[in-house]
Amino acid sequence: LSAEWRLLGPDSRYRWFCVRASLLETAGPREWLGTCTDVDDMRGLQDRQRLLLSELQHRVRNILSVVRA
């Protein structure tokens, strides 16, 4: 299992969490081992990186248009 969800925190803010779990191979009853990791900061940085990349592409296209003209 691997999924990302937004969860409401105690400060009434939504934050992104990555949940991962896997089934353990045991002879007894089924057991799961998993983690829940706060990835809100990482997602914010990725969003900022996408924004900067699109701005850079826009500026490069403008420069190439001026050079062609």
N, CA, C and O of each residue as an XYZ file, in Angstrom:
276
protein
N       0.850     -1.172      0.000
C       0.000      0.000      0.000
C       0.894      1.232      0.000
O       1.834      1.327      0.789
N       0.600      2.159     -0.874
C       1.319      3.430     -0.906
C       0.338      4.496     -1.383
O      -0.248      4.372     -2.458
N       0.161      5.548     -0.577
C      -0.788      6.603     -0.927
C      -0.387      7.910     -0.257
O       0.326      7.919      0.746
N      -0.861      9.018     -0.833
C      -0.659     10.336     -0.223
C      -2.016     10.967      0.024
O      -2.888     10.960     -0.844
N      -2.182     11.511      1.222
C      -3.438     12.140      1.625
C      -3.163     13.450      2.332
O      -2.094     13.673      2.900
N      -4.171     14.309      2.274
C      -4.136     15.527      3.079
C      -4.921     15.243      4.357
O      -6.069     14.802      4.306
N      -4.303     15.497      5.479
C      -4.948     15.271      6.771
C      -5.013     16.578      7.544
O      -4.111     17.412      7.468
N      -6.092     16.737      8.283
C      -6.283     17.934      9.096
C      -5.510     17.779     10.395
O      -5.713     16.820     11.140
N      -4.632     18.722     10.658
C      -3.803     18.665     11.858
C      -4.452     19.367     13.037
O      -5.530     19.947     12.900
N      -3.805     19.320     14.192
C      -4.354     19.949     15.385
C      -4.440     21.470     15.290
O      -5.175     22.104     16.047
N      -3.680     22.057     14.350
C      -3.702     23.512     14.155
C      -4.731     23.926     13.103
O      -4.710     25.061     12.627
N      -5.636     23.003     12.736
C      -6.701     23.240     11.748
C      -6.159     23.548     10.358
O      -6.812     24.232      9.570
N      -4.973     23.046     10.059
C      -4.363     23.169      8.735
C      -4.258     21.791      8.112
O      -3.994     20.806      8.802
N      -4.465     21.723      6.810
C      -4.284     20.465      6.101
C      -2.823     20.314      5.715
O      -2.190     21.262      5.250
N      -2.293     19.111      5.912
C      -0.920     18.796      5.546
C      -0.918     17.491      4.769
O      -1.770     16.628      4.980
N       0.055     17.354      3.859
C       0.178     16.140      3.052
C       0.976     15.085      3.816
O       2.007     15.382      4.419
N       0.476     13.845      3.776
C       1.154     12.719      4.400
C       1.272     11.579      3.394
O       0.363     11.343      2.598
N       2.388     10.884      3.439
C       2.610      9.702      2.615
C       2.464      8.481      3.526
O       3.164      8.356      4.532
N       1.559      7.597      3.165
C       1.308      6.390      3.949
C       1.799      5.195      3.142
O       1.422      5.018      1.984
N       2.640      4.382      3.762
C       3.145      3.171      3.112
C       3.027      2.014      4.088
O       3.317      2.148      5.276
N       2.597      0.884      3.567
C       2.479     -0.314      4.392
C       2.723     -1.538      3.532
O       2.460     -1.534      2.329
N       3.222     -2.573      4.159
C       3.415     -3.837      3.447
C       3.068     -4.989      4.379
O       3.210     -4.903      5.599
N       2.618     -6.047      3.771
C       2.220     -7.239      4.500
C       3.464     -8.045      4.847
O       4.294     -8.324      3.981
N       3.587     -8.415      6.112
C       4.718     -9.233      6.536
C       4.404    -10.691      6.278
O       3.293    -11.156      6.530
N       5.389    -11.400      5.775
C       5.226    -12.827      5.510
C       5.512    -13.593      6.803
O       6.671    -13.843      7.134
N       4.473    -13.959      7.522
C       4.626    -14.723      8.758
C       3.723    -15.941      8.697
O       2.752    -15.978      7.940
N       4.056    -16.934      9.502
C       3.247    -18.151      9.532
C       1.964    -17.935     10.333
O       0.982    -18.653     10.147
N       1.977    -16.966     11.204
C       0.823    -16.702     12.062
C      -0.192    -15.804     11.387
O      -0.325    -15.810     10.163
N      -0.903    -15.036     12.185
C      -1.905    -14.114     11.618
C      -1.241    -13.033     10.765
O      -0.059    -12.729     10.924
N      -2.024    -12.470      9.867
C      -1.492    -11.424      8.988
C      -1.086    -10.204      9.811
O      -1.804     -9.763     10.708
N       0.094     -9.675      9.471
C       0.604     -8.488     10.148
C       1.052     -7.485      9.094
O       1.593     -7.854      8.052
N       0.817     -6.212      9.386
C       1.207     -5.140      8.491
C       2.275     -4.293      9.170
O       2.239     -4.085     10.383
N       3.212     -3.813      8.384
C       4.224     -2.886      8.861
C       4.106     -1.635      8.002
O       4.138     -1.721      6.774
N       3.969     -0.480      8.634
C       3.768      0.723      7.840
C       4.302      1.980      8.487
O       4.679      1.995      9.659
N       4.325      3.039      7.686
C       4.753      4.353      8.156
C       3.790      5.416      7.636
O       3.096      5.223      6.637
N       3.770      6.517      8.328
C       3.012      7.687      7.903
C       3.966      8.875      8.026
O       4.329      9.278      9.131
N       4.366      9.429      6.886
C       5.401     10.466      6.854
C       4.807     11.794      6.390
O       4.065     11.847      5.409
N       5.144     12.858      7.105
C       4.708     14.198      6.725
C       5.546     14.658      5.529
O       6.756     14.843      5.658
N       4.914     14.842      4.369
C       5.623     15.260      3.150
C       5.137     16.631      2.667
O       5.330     16.983      1.503
N       4.514     17.394      3.548
C       3.945     18.689      3.167
C       5.025     19.658      2.688
O       4.842     20.333      1.675
N       6.141     19.731      3.401
C       7.223     20.638      3.002
C       7.799     20.237      1.647
O       8.067     21.096      0.807
N       7.989     18.940      1.433
C       8.532     18.466      0.169
C       7.584     18.793     -0.984
O       8.035     19.225     -2.045
N       6.284     18.595     -0.792
C       5.321     18.913     -1.853
C       5.297     20.408     -2.135
O       5.163     20.815     -3.288
N       5.423     21.227     -1.103
C       5.484     22.674     -1.306
C       6.705     23.078     -2.125
O       6.619     23.938     -3.002
N       7.847     22.446     -1.831
C       9.061     22.735     -2.598
C       8.928     22.266     -4.042
O       9.401     22.945     -4.954
N       8.293     21.121     -4.265
C       8.085     20.636     -5.630
C       7.156     21.571     -6.406
O       7.388     21.830     -7.587
N       6.119     22.073     -5.759
C       5.215     23.024     -6.417
C       5.973     24.298     -6.798
O       5.791     24.831     -7.893
N       6.816     24.778     -5.894
C       7.605     25.982     -6.168
C       8.571     25.735     -7.324
O       8.767     26.609     -8.168
N       9.174     24.549     -7.364
C      10.098     24.206     -8.441
C       9.377     24.171     -9.782
O       9.912     24.652    -10.780
N       8.166     23.607     -9.822
C       7.388     23.581    -11.064
C       7.055     24.996    -11.528
O       7.114     25.289    -12.722
N       6.706     25.872    -10.586
C       6.388     27.252    -10.923
C       7.603     27.970    -11.509
O       7.493     28.669    -12.516
N       8.761     27.793    -10.873
C       9.982     28.430    -11.375
C      10.370     27.890    -12.745
O      10.825     28.649    -13.601
N      10.197     26.599    -12.961
C      10.519     26.008    -14.254
C       9.612     26.561    -15.352
O      10.084     26.868    -16.447
N       8.326     26.687    -15.070
C       7.420     27.232    -16.091
C       7.744     28.698    -16.380
O       7.638     29.137    -17.525
N       8.137     29.458    -15.360
C       8.534     30.854    -15.574
C       9.797     30.923    -16.431
O       9.902     31.766    -17.322
N      10.746     30.042    -16.161
C      11.982     30.004    -16.945
C      11.683     29.654    -18.398
O      12.228     30.282    -19.305
N      10.828     28.666    -18.635
C      10.468     28.292    -20.002
C       9.807     29.458    -20.733
O      10.079     29.689    -21.911
N       8.951     30.182    -20.047
C       8.279     31.337    -20.638
C       9.298     32.401    -21.050
O       9.222     32.946    -22.152
N      10.237     32.688    -20.172
C      11.238     33.713    -20.482
C      12.153     33.282    -21.638
O      12.512     34.096    -22.488
N      12.524     32.000    -21.660
C      13.385     31.511    -22.748
C      12.646     31.608    -24.074
O      13.232     32.005    -25.081
N      11.359     31.249    -24.087
C      10.584     31.377    -25.331
C      10.544     32.828    -25.797
O      10.681     33.102    -26.989
N      10.357     33.754    -24.867
C      10.341     35.176    -25.233
C      11.684     35.615    -25.815
O      11.719     36.332    -26.815
N      12.774     35.196    -25.207
C      14.102     35.559    -25.696
C      14.327     34.988    -27.089
O      14.856     35.673    -27.964
N      13.924     33.725    -27.304
C      14.105     33.116    -28.633
C      13.250     33.841    -29.679
O      13.666     33.967    -30.831
N      12.099     34.304    -29.306
C      11.252     35.065    -30.254
C      11.919     36.371    -30.646
O      11.855     36.775    -31.807
N      12.558     37.034    -29.690
C      13.258     38.300    -29.988
C      14.455     38.021    -30.895
O      14.713     38.778    -31.832
N      15.180     36.949    -30.625
C      16.352     36.610    -31.436
C      15.927     36.282    -32.869
O      16.583     36.710    -33.819
N      14.841     35.530    -33.034
C      14.350     35.181    -34.380
C      13.906     36.410    -35.156
O      14.094     36.486    -36.370
N      13.313     37.377    -34.450
C      12.822     38.588    -35.120
C      14.005     39.429    -35.544
O      13.826     40.497    -36.128
